[in-house]
Amino acid sequence: MKTYLELFSAPRHAPQFLSIKGPGTGFGFNWTDFRCYQEALGRAVQNNPNKPARLGADQSHDWPWTDDDGKAGGMIVFKRPR
């Protein structure tokens, strides 16, 4: 989350593609569930006026990026909501 905020908090800056591939949670994985839009990474994206154009996920997620835009590298790619 801190990295995202540091890189993309400037006006008109956002990644074109954000990957939440293999996020996992619990011991040995991340402490934050990146699949959950109300967790740290999702909140960082919400608080940035510029949003990623595409979201790649290999597991289910609750982000509002829901329009299937194909597949890339074993992930389903979703378009940003309008």
Jmol script that loads the backbone (N, CA, C; Angstrom):
load data "model"
ATOM      1  N   MET A   1       0.817  -1.178   0.000  1.00  0.00           N
ATOM      2  CA  MET A   1       0.000   0.000   0.000  1.00  0.00           C
ATOM      3  C   MET A   1       0.869   1.253   0.000  1.00  0.00           C
ATOM      4  N   LYS A   2       1.847   1.319   0.877  1.00  0.00           N
ATOM      5  CA  LYS A   2       2.727   2.496   0.951  1.00  0.00           C
ATOM      6  C   LYS A   2       3.436   2.712  -0.381  1.00  0.00           C
ATOM      7  N   THR A   3       3.906   1.647  -0.990  1.00  0.00           N
ATOM      8  CA  THR A   3       4.581   1.754  -2.288  1.00  0.00           C
ATOM      9  C   THR A   3       3.628   2.315  -3.327  1.00  0.00           C
ATOM     10  N   TYR A   4       2.399   1.800  -3.362  1.00  0.00           N
ATOM     11  CA  TYR A   4       1.417   2.298  -4.323  1.00  0.00           C
ATOM     12  C   TYR A   4       1.193   3.798  -4.117  1.00  0.00           C
ATOM     13  N   LEU A   5       0.989   4.196  -2.868  1.00  0.00           N
ATOM     14  CA  LEU A   5       0.746   5.611  -2.585  1.00  0.00           C
ATOM     15  C   LEU A   5       1.934   6.484  -2.967  1.00  0.00           C
ATOM     16  N   GLU A   6       3.155   6.018  -2.686  1.00  0.00           N
ATOM     17  CA  GLU A   6       4.351   6.794  -3.027  1.00  0.00           C
ATOM     18  C   GLU A   6       4.508   6.945  -4.539  1.00  0.00           C
ATOM     19  N   LEU A   7       4.229   5.889  -5.273  1.00  0.00           N
ATOM     20  CA  LEU A   7       4.419   5.928  -6.725  1.00  0.00           C
ATOM     21  C   LEU A   7       3.314   6.671  -7.465  1.00  0.00           C
ATOM     22  N   PHE A   8       2.086   6.541  -6.976  1.00  0.00           N
ATOM     23  CA  PHE A   8       0.957   7.003  -7.774  1.00  0.00           C
ATOM     24  C   PHE A   8       0.104   8.086  -7.118  1.00  0.00           C
ATOM     25  N   SER A   9       0.627   8.788  -6.126  1.00  0.00           N
ATOM     26  CA  SER A   9      -0.175   9.830  -5.490  1.00  0.00           C
ATOM     27  C   SER A   9      -0.092  11.178  -6.215  1.00  0.00           C
ATOM     28  N   ALA A  10       0.863  11.329  -7.100  1.00  0.00           N
ATOM     29  CA  ALA A  10       0.978  12.583  -7.857  1.00  0.00           C
ATOM     30  C   ALA A  10      -0.199  12.705  -8.836  1.00  0.00           C
ATOM     31  N   PRO A  11      -0.613  13.923  -9.151  1.00  0.00           N
ATOM     32  CA  PRO A  11      -1.715  14.102 -10.106  1.00  0.00           C
ATOM     33  C   PRO A  11      -1.438  13.390 -11.431  1.00  0.00           C
ATOM     34  N   ARG A  12      -2.461  12.773 -11.955  1.00  0.00           N
ATOM     35  CA  ARG A  12      -2.439  12.080 -13.250  1.00  0.00           C
ATOM     36  C   ARG A  12      -1.509  10.876 -13.288  1.00  0.00           C
ATOM     37  N   HIS A  13      -1.186  10.293 -12.150  1.00  0.00           N
ATOM     38  CA  HIS A  13      -0.356   9.095 -12.137  1.00  0.00           C
ATOM     39  C   HIS A  13      -1.161   7.902 -11.622  1.00  0.00           C
ATOM     40  N   ALA A  14      -1.156   6.851 -12.380  1.00  0.00           N
ATOM     41  CA  ALA A  14      -1.769   5.584 -11.987  1.00  0.00           C
ATOM     42  C   ALA A  14      -1.181   4.513 -12.896  1.00  0.00           C
ATOM     43  N   PRO A  15      -1.042   3.301 -12.394  1.00  0.00           N
ATOM     44  CA  PRO A  15      -0.560   2.239 -13.284  1.00  0.00           C
ATOM     45  C   PRO A  15      -1.636   1.913 -14.316  1.00  0.00           C
ATOM     46  N   GLN A  16      -1.224   1.492 -15.481  1.00  0.00           N
ATOM     47  CA  GLN A  16      -2.198   1.044 -16.478  1.00  0.00           C
ATOM     48  C   GLN A  16      -2.748  -0.328 -16.111  1.00  0.00           C
ATOM     49  N   PHE A  17      -1.915  -1.140 -15.459  1.00  0.00           N
ATOM     50  CA  PHE A  17      -2.291  -2.511 -15.124  1.00  0.00           C
ATOM     51  C   PHE A  17      -1.853  -2.798 -13.697  1.00  0.00           C
ATOM     52  N   LEU A  18      -2.770  -3.257 -12.871  1.00  0.00           N
ATOM     53  CA  LEU A  18      -2.458  -3.632 -11.500  1.00  0.00           C
ATOM     54  C   LEU A  18      -2.754  -5.117 -11.347  1.00  0.00           C
ATOM     55  N   SER A  19      -1.776  -5.878 -10.919  1.00  0.00           N
ATOM     56  CA  SER A  19      -1.922  -7.325 -10.771  1.00  0.00           C
ATOM     57  C   SER A  19      -2.079  -7.703  -9.304  1.00  0.00           C
ATOM     58  N   ILE A  20      -3.084  -8.509  -9.005  1.00  0.00           N
ATOM     59  CA  ILE A  20      -3.237  -9.081  -7.669  1.00  0.00           C
ATOM     60  C   ILE A  20      -3.153 -10.607  -7.798  1.00  0.00           C
ATOM     61  N   LYS A  21      -2.187 -11.045  -8.571  1.00  0.00           N
ATOM     62  CA  LYS A  21      -1.981 -12.469  -8.822  1.00  0.00           C
ATOM     63  C   LYS A  21      -1.413 -13.153  -7.590  1.00  0.00           C
ATOM     64  N   GLY A  22      -2.019 -14.262  -7.189  1.00  0.00           N
ATOM     65  CA  GLY A  22      -1.547 -15.061  -6.059  1.00  0.00           C
ATOM     66  C   GLY A  22      -1.397 -14.278  -4.779  1.00  0.00           C
ATOM     67  N   PRO A  23      -2.405 -13.474  -4.398  1.00  0.00           N
ATOM     68  CA  PRO A  23      -2.226 -12.614  -3.236  1.00  0.00           C
ATOM     69  C   PRO A  23      -2.082 -13.368  -1.929  1.00  0.00           C
ATOM     70  N   GLY A  24      -2.903 -14.381  -1.695  1.00  0.00           N
ATOM     71  CA  GLY A  24      -2.814 -15.173  -0.468  1.00  0.00           C
ATOM     72  C   GLY A  24      -2.834 -14.345   0.806  1.00  0.00           C
ATOM     73  N   THR A  25      -3.171 -14.959   1.889  1.00  0.00           N
ATOM     74  CA  THR A  25      -3.170 -14.293   3.191  1.00  0.00           C
ATOM     75  C   THR A  25      -2.686 -15.276   4.247  1.00  0.00           C
ATOM     76  N   GLY A  26      -2.415 -14.759   5.425  1.00  0.00           N
ATOM     77  CA  GLY A  26      -2.020 -15.625   6.530  1.00  0.00           C
ATOM     78  C   GLY A  26      -0.524 -15.832   6.594  1.00  0.00           C
ATOM     79  N   PHE A  27      -0.099 -16.730   7.444  1.00  0.00           N
ATOM     80  CA  PHE A  27       1.306 -16.995   7.677  1.00  0.00           C
ATOM     81  C   PHE A  27       2.007 -17.414   6.386  1.00  0.00           C
ATOM     82  N   GLY A  28       3.096 -16.740   6.076  1.00  0.00           N
ATOM     83  CA  GLY A  28       3.865 -17.073   4.881  1.00  0.00           C
ATOM     84  C   GLY A  28       3.408 -16.335   3.644  1.00  0.00           C
ATOM     85  N   PHE A  29       2.302 -15.645   3.731  1.00  0.00           N
ATOM     86  CA  PHE A  29       1.801 -14.889   2.589  1.00  0.00           C
ATOM     87  C   PHE A  29       1.693 -13.425   3.008  1.00  0.00           C
ATOM     88  N   ASN A  30       0.782 -12.696   2.413  1.00  0.00           N
ATOM     89  CA  ASN A  30       0.571 -11.298   2.772  1.00  0.00           C
ATOM     90  C   ASN A  30      -0.268 -11.191   4.034  1.00  0.00           C
ATOM     91  N   TRP A  31      -0.066 -10.136   4.779  1.00  0.00           N
ATOM     92  CA  TRP A  31      -0.914  -9.876   5.942  1.00  0.00           C
ATOM     93  C   TRP A  31      -2.210  -9.215   5.515  1.00  0.00           C
ATOM     94  N   THR A  32      -2.211  -8.643   4.330  1.00  0.00           N
ATOM     95  CA  THR A  32      -3.383  -7.970   3.798  1.00  0.00           C
ATOM     96  C   THR A  32      -3.917  -8.779   2.633  1.00  0.00           C
ATOM     97  N   ASP A  33      -5.221  -8.910   2.558  1.00  0.00           N
ATOM     98  CA  ASP A  33      -5.839  -9.619   1.437  1.00  0.00           C
ATOM     99  C   ASP A  33      -6.057  -8.629   0.299  1.00  0.00           C
ATOM    100  N   PHE A  34      -5.177  -8.656  -0.694  1.00  0.00           N
ATOM    101  CA  PHE A  34      -5.265  -7.719  -1.808  1.00  0.00           C
ATOM    102  C   PHE A  34      -6.517  -7.935  -2.645  1.00  0.00           C
ATOM    103  N   ARG A  35      -7.180  -9.073  -2.500  1.00  0.00           N
ATOM    104  CA  ARG A  35      -8.415  -9.338  -3.243  1.00  0.00           C
ATOM    105  C   ARG A  35      -9.583  -8.520  -2.702  1.00  0.00           C
ATOM    106  N   CYS A  36      -9.455  -8.032  -1.487  1.00  0.00           N
ATOM    107  CA  CYS A  36     -10.537  -7.288  -0.827  1.00  0.00           C
ATOM    108  C   CYS A  36     -10.364  -5.787  -1.054  1.00  0.00           C
ATOM    109  N   TYR A  37     -11.337  -5.165  -1.688  1.00  0.00           N
ATOM    110  CA  TYR A  37     -11.250  -3.745  -2.040  1.00  0.00           C
ATOM    111  C   TYR A  37     -11.269  -2.838  -0.808  1.00  0.00           C
ATOM    112  N   GLN A  38     -11.727  -3.347   0.326  1.00  0.00           N
ATOM    113  CA  GLN A  38     -11.772  -2.542   1.552  1.00  0.00           C
ATOM    114  C   GLN A  38     -10.503  -2.684   2.391  1.00  0.00           C
ATOM    115  N   GLU A  39      -9.553  -3.514   1.950  1.00  0.00           N
ATOM    116  CA  GLU A  39      -8.274  -3.666   2.647  1.00  0.00           C
ATOM    117  C   GLU A  39      -7.295  -2.584   2.162  1.00  0.00           C
ATOM    118  N   ALA A  40      -6.068  -2.655   2.631  1.00  0.00           N
ATOM    119  CA  ALA A  40      -5.075  -1.590   2.438  1.00  0.00           C
ATOM    120  C   ALA A  40      -4.834  -1.196   0.974  1.00  0.00           C
ATOM    121  N   LEU A  41      -4.575  -2.157   0.090  1.00  0.00           N
ATOM    122  CA  LEU A  41      -4.295  -1.804  -1.306  1.00  0.00           C
ATOM    123  C   LEU A  41      -5.529  -1.195  -1.964  1.00  0.00           C
ATOM    124  N   GLY A  42      -6.678  -1.774  -1.746  1.00  0.00           N
ATOM    125  CA  GLY A  42      -7.915  -1.232  -2.308  1.00  0.00           C
ATOM    126  C   GLY A  42      -8.187   0.178  -1.822  1.00  0.00           C
ATOM    127  N   ARG A  43      -7.948   0.425  -0.541  1.00  0.00           N
ATOM    128  CA  ARG A  43      -8.149   1.773  -0.002  1.00  0.00           C
ATOM    129  C   ARG A  43      -7.163   2.764  -0.614  1.00  0.00           C
ATOM    130  N   ALA A  44      -5.920   2.312  -0.855  1.00  0.00           N
ATOM    131  CA  ALA A  44      -4.929   3.190  -1.504  1.00  0.00           C
ATOM    132  C   ALA A  44      -5.400   3.576  -2.902  1.00  0.00           C
ATOM    133  N   VAL A  45      -5.959   2.626  -3.631  1.00  0.00           N
ATOM    134  CA  VAL A  45      -6.481   2.908  -4.965  1.00  0.00           C
ATOM    135  C   VAL A  45      -7.689   3.839  -4.860  1.00  0.00           C
ATOM    136  N   GLN A  46      -8.568   3.580  -3.898  1.00  0.00           N
ATOM    137  CA  GLN A  46      -9.760   4.419  -3.726  1.00  0.00           C
ATOM    138  C   GLN A  46      -9.386   5.865  -3.410  1.00  0.00           C
ATOM    139  N   ASN A  47      -8.326   6.069  -2.639  1.00  0.00           N
ATOM    140  CA  ASN A  47      -7.921   7.399  -2.225  1.00  0.00           C
ATOM    141  C   ASN A  47      -7.117   8.150  -3.276  1.00  0.00           C
ATOM    142  N   ASN A  48      -6.809   7.499  -4.378  1.00  0.00           N
ATOM    143  CA  ASN A  48      -6.080   8.135  -5.473  1.00  0.00           C
ATOM    144  C   ASN A  48      -7.102   8.561  -6.522  1.00  0.00           C
ATOM    145  N   PRO A  49      -7.067   9.805  -6.978  1.00  0.00           N
ATOM    146  CA  PRO A  49      -8.047  10.230  -7.975  1.00  0.00           C
ATOM    147  C   PRO A  49      -7.895   9.499  -9.315  1.00  0.00           C
ATOM    148  N   ASN A  50      -6.745   8.928  -9.571  1.00  0.00           N
ATOM    149  CA  ASN A  50      -6.506   8.187 -10.811  1.00  0.00           C
ATOM    150  C   ASN A  50      -6.472   6.705 -10.497  1.00  0.00           C
ATOM    151  N   LYS A  51      -7.179   5.933 -11.274  1.00  0.00           N
ATOM    152  CA  LYS A  51      -7.303   4.492 -11.041  1.00  0.00           C
ATOM    153  C   LYS A  51      -6.627   3.701 -12.158  1.00  0.00           C
ATOM    154  N   PRO A  52      -6.134   2.492 -11.861  1.00  0.00           N
ATOM    155  CA  PRO A  52      -5.580   1.637 -12.916  1.00  0.00           C
ATOM    156  C   PRO A  52      -6.646   1.344 -13.979  1.00  0.00           C
ATOM    157  N   ALA A  53      -6.233   1.273 -15.222  1.00  0.00           N
ATOM    158  CA  ALA A  53      -7.160   0.979 -16.315  1.00  0.00           C
ATOM    159  C   ALA A  53      -7.587  -0.483 -16.307  1.00  0.00           C
ATOM    160  N   ARG A  54      -6.685  -1.367 -15.908  1.00  0.00           N
ATOM    161  CA  ARG A  54      -6.959  -2.803 -15.905  1.00  0.00           C
ATOM    162  C   ARG A  54      -6.508  -3.422 -14.583  1.00  0.00           C
ATOM    163  N   LEU A  55      -7.190  -4.476 -14.181  1.00  0.00           N
ATOM    164  CA  LEU A  55      -6.851  -5.243 -12.991  1.00  0.00           C
ATOM    165  C   LEU A  55      -6.705  -6.693 -13.411  1.00  0.00           C
ATOM    166  N   GLY A  56      -5.587  -7.307 -13.074  1.00  0.00           N
ATOM    167  CA  GLY A  56      -5.379  -8.720 -13.361  1.00  0.00           C
ATOM    168  C   GLY A  56      -5.510  -9.513 -12.074  1.00  0.00           C
ATOM    169  N   ALA A  57      -6.282 -10.589 -12.117  1.00  0.00           N
ATOM    170  CA  ALA A  57      -6.483 -11.413 -10.928  1.00  0.00           C
ATOM    171  C   ALA A  57      -6.545 -12.880 -11.329  1.00  0.00           C
ATOM    172  N   ASP A  58      -5.933 -13.728 -10.502  1.00  0.00           N
ATOM    173  CA  ASP A  58      -6.007 -15.168 -10.771  1.00  0.00           C
ATOM    174  C   ASP A  58      -6.960 -15.863  -9.806  1.00  0.00           C
ATOM    175  N   GLN A  59      -7.568 -15.096  -8.916  1.00  0.00           N
ATOM    176  CA  GLN A  59      -8.544 -15.624  -7.965  1.00  0.00           C
ATOM    177  C   GLN A  59      -9.709 -14.655  -7.889  1.00  0.00           C
ATOM    178  N   SER A  60     -10.736 -15.039  -7.182  1.00  0.00           N
ATOM    179  CA  SER A  60     -11.876 -14.143  -7.037  1.00  0.00           C
ATOM    180  C   SER A  60     -11.470 -12.896  -6.251  1.00  0.00           C
ATOM    181  N   HIS A  61     -12.203 -11.822  -6.467  1.00  0.00           N
ATOM    182  CA  HIS A  61     -11.924 -10.552  -5.798  1.00  0.00           C
ATOM    183  C   HIS A  61     -13.222  -9.770  -5.699  1.00  0.00           C
ATOM    184  N   ASP A  62     -13.246  -8.737  -4.873  1.00  0.00           N
ATOM    185  CA  ASP A  62     -14.449  -7.913  -4.774  1.00  0.00           C
ATOM    186  C   ASP A  62     -14.218  -6.478  -5.254  1.00  0.00           C
ATOM    187  N   TRP A  63     -13.194  -6.278  -6.056  1.00  0.00           N
ATOM    188  CA  TRP A  63     -12.936  -4.963  -6.632  1.00  0.00           C
ATOM    189  C   TRP A  63     -14.038  -4.651  -7.651  1.00  0.00           C
ATOM    190  N   PRO A  64     -14.336  -3.367  -7.885  1.00  0.00           N
ATOM    191  CA  PRO A  64     -15.383  -3.043  -8.858  1.00  0.00           C
ATOM    192  C   PRO A  64     -14.949  -3.185 -10.318  1.00  0.00           C
ATOM    193  N   TRP A  65     -13.723  -3.602 -10.578  1.00  0.00           N
ATOM    194  CA  TRP A  65     -13.266  -3.894 -11.938  1.00  0.00           C
ATOM    195  C   TRP A  65     -13.900  -5.235 -12.312  1.00  0.00           C
ATOM    196  N   THR A  66     -14.979  -5.210 -13.089  1.00  0.00           N
ATOM    197  CA  THR A  66     -15.723  -6.448 -13.315  1.00  0.00           C
ATOM    198  C   THR A  66     -15.904  -6.830 -14.773  1.00  0.00           C
ATOM    199  N   ASP A  67     -15.711  -5.914 -15.706  1.00  0.00           N
ATOM    200  CA  ASP A  67     -15.901  -6.246 -17.114  1.00  0.00           C
ATOM    201  C   ASP A  67     -14.724  -7.060 -17.617  1.00  0.00           C
ATOM    202  N   ASP A  68     -14.971  -8.325 -17.917  1.00  0.00           N
ATOM    203  CA  ASP A  68     -13.921  -9.231 -18.387  1.00  0.00           C
ATOM    204  C   ASP A  68     -13.330  -8.697 -19.681  1.00  0.00           C
ATOM    205  N   ASP A  69     -12.009  -8.558 -19.715  1.00  0.00           N
ATOM    206  CA  ASP A  69     -11.312  -8.017 -20.880  1.00  0.00           C
ATOM    207  C   ASP A  69     -10.327  -9.032 -21.464  1.00  0.00           C
ATOM    208  N   GLY A  70     -10.544 -10.311 -21.177  1.00  0.00           N
ATOM    209  CA  GLY A  70      -9.673 -11.346 -21.717  1.00  0.00           C
ATOM    210  C   GLY A  70      -8.744 -11.929 -20.674  1.00  0.00           C
ATOM    211  N   LYS A  71      -7.692 -12.584 -21.148  1.00  0.00           N
ATOM    212  CA  LYS A  71      -6.734 -13.224 -20.256  1.00  0.00           C
ATOM    213  C   LYS A  71      -5.323 -12.832 -20.644  1.00  0.00           C
ATOM    214  N   ALA A  72      -4.441 -12.805 -19.630  1.00  0.00           N
ATOM    215  CA  ALA A  72      -3.032 -12.499 -19.871  1.00  0.00           C
ATOM    216  C   ALA A  72      -2.210 -13.169 -18.785  1.00  0.00           C
ATOM    217  N   GLY A  73      -1.245 -13.961 -19.162  1.00  0.00           N
ATOM    218  CA  GLY A  73      -0.338 -14.576 -18.203  1.00  0.00           C
ATOM    219  C   GLY A  73      -1.017 -15.386 -17.120  1.00  0.00           C
ATOM    220  N   GLY A  74      -2.078 -16.114 -17.462  1.00  0.00           N
ATOM    221  CA  GLY A  74      -2.777 -16.936 -16.489  1.00  0.00           C
ATOM    222  C   GLY A  74      -3.741 -16.160 -15.602  1.00  0.00           C
ATOM    223  N   MET A  75      -3.948 -14.891 -15.901  1.00  0.00           N
ATOM    224  CA  MET A  75      -4.874 -14.079 -15.121  1.00  0.00           C
ATOM    225  C   MET A  75      -6.056 -13.653 -15.979  1.00  0.00           C
ATOM    226  N   ILE A  76      -7.183 -13.407 -15.319  1.00  0.00           N
ATOM    227  CA  ILE A  76      -8.301 -12.770 -15.979  1.00  0.00           C
ATOM    228  C   ILE A  76      -8.093 -11.273 -15.839  1.00  0.00           C
ATOM    229  N   VAL A  77      -8.274 -10.553 -16.927  1.00  0.00           N
ATOM    230  CA  VAL A  77      -8.068  -9.114 -16.940  1.00  0.00           C
ATOM    231  C   VAL A  77      -9.430  -8.423 -16.915  1.00  0.00           C
ATOM    232  N   PHE A  78      -9.581  -7.451 -16.028  1.00  0.00           N
ATOM    233  CA  PHE A  78     -10.825  -6.718 -15.886  1.00  0.00           C
ATOM    234  C   PHE A  78     -10.607  -5.248 -16.191  1.00  0.00           C
ATOM    235  N   LYS A  79     -11.621  -4.611 -16.790  1.00  0.00           N
ATOM    236  CA  LYS A  79     -11.557  -3.180 -17.102  1.00  0.00           C
ATOM    237  C   LYS A  79     -12.065  -2.359 -15.922  1.00  0.00           C
ATOM    238  N   ARG A  80     -11.517  -1.168 -15.788  1.00  0.00           N
ATOM    239  CA  ARG A  80     -11.953  -0.218 -14.763  1.00  0.00           C
ATOM    240  C   ARG A  80     -13.420   0.150 -15.009  1.00  0.00           C
ATOM    241  N   PRO A  81     -14.193   0.294 -13.946  1.00  0.00           N
ATOM    242  CA  PRO A  81     -15.576   0.723 -14.129  1.00  0.00           C
ATOM    243  C   PRO A  81     -15.636   2.171 -14.588  1.00  0.00           C
ATOM    244  N   ARG A  82     -16.653   2.516 -15.290  1.00  0.00           N
ATOM    245  CA  ARG A  82     -16.814   3.896 -15.778  1.00  0.00           C
ATOM    246  C   ARG A  82     -17.579   4.735 -14.783  1.00  0.00           C
TER     247      ARG A  82
END
end "model"
wireframe off; spacefill off
backbone 0.3
color backbone group
